[in-house]
Amino acid sequence: MTDIKSKVQGLESNIQARSIKEFIGDSSSIYETLAIISKRANQVAVDLKIELTSKLEEFAVNSDTIEEIHENKEQIEISKFYERLPNPVLISTDEFMNGEVAHRYKETDNNKR
C-alpha cells in the first residue's frame, strides 16, 4: 500500500461542495458511490490508527506510578501531525474522484443455484 501521509500532504482539510453528478461516475447510483467511499474511509482510518499507534509505542514507558508524566517533544509533534491530516472521508473522497479506488461486487450464491 502506498504511504497515505505523503499522498495527503497537499490535500485540503476542509469540506468542499461537490456536484452529485460527479460522484456517480463509474457506479450506477449515488448510494453505491457513498458506500464505496465510506468503506474506503474505514480502511484509511484503520491504517492511520495502526501507523500512529506503532509510532507512539516507541515512546511508551512502563511505570507503576501515575504521578510520573513524561513529555516527549517528538511524541507531541507526531501526534500533532496526525491531528492535522484530513479526515479519512475527505481522503477517500479525493481518491474516488481521482479514480484511485477500485471496487467490485461480491458474487452471490443465487448464481450458483
N, C-alpha and C positions, 0 to 999 in steps of 0.2 A: 504494500500500500504506500502511496506517496505521503510525504510529510504534509500534514494538514496545516501546520503552523506557517510554513513558508508560502503555502498557497493563499492563505487568507490575509497576508500582511497588508495588501493594498485594498482589501475589500471594505466597503463602507459598513460601519457597525450600526447604522441607523436604518430603520424600516423605510422602504420606498414603495410608493404606489405603483402598481403594475396592472397591465391590461389582462383581463381574464382570457382573452383570445390568445395571448402569448403563452399562457400556461397550458392550454390544451395541447398544442404542439403535436407530438407523436402519439399521445394517448387518445382514447376516444371520448373522454369526458374530463371535466374539471375534478370530479371526485377521484378518479384514478390518479390524476396528477397529484392531488393533495395527499393521497395515500402513499404514493411513491416518495414524495418529498418528506413526509413525516417518518417513514421507515428509514430513509437515509439520515435524517436528523438524529434519530435514535442511535444509529451506528456511529455517527460523528461524536455524539455526546459520550458514548461509552468509550470510544477511542481516546478522546481528550481526557476523560477522567482517569483511565488506566495510565496514560502517559504522565499526567500530573502527579498521581499517587506514587508512581515509581520514582519520579524525580524528588519528591518530598521525603520518601523513605530514606534517602541518603542522609538526611539531616535528623532523622529520628534518634532521640536519646531516651534510653530506658532508665528512668529514675523513679525511686519509690516515693519521693516527696512531691507534693503538689506545689509547694512554695518555690521550687526552683523553676524559673522560666528563662529559657534561653532564646534570645532573639538573634537570629542569624540574618544578616542583610541579604545574602544570596537567596535564602529561602523566601524572604519577603519580596524580592524582585521577581522570582519565578512565579509566585502567587499573583502579583500584580499583572504580570504579562498575560497569564491565563484569564484573568478577570477582564482585561481589555480586548480579548478576542471576541469576534462577533458571535452572536447566538448561533447554536447549531442549525436552527431552522433557516437562518439567513445564509449560512454556508451551503446547506443542501439545496436551497432555492437557487442560489447562484450556480451551483454545479448543474442542476437540472436545466436551467436556462441556457447554459453553455454546452449542453449535450454531453456532459461528463458522467451522467448517471445512466447505467444500463439496467433495464428491468425486463422481467419475463413473467409469464403466467405459469402457475403450477398446473400440472396435468391432473385432471380429476379422475376419480375412479369410474365415473359414468362412461368414459370412453372405453374402458376395459370390459364392460359387461356385454 
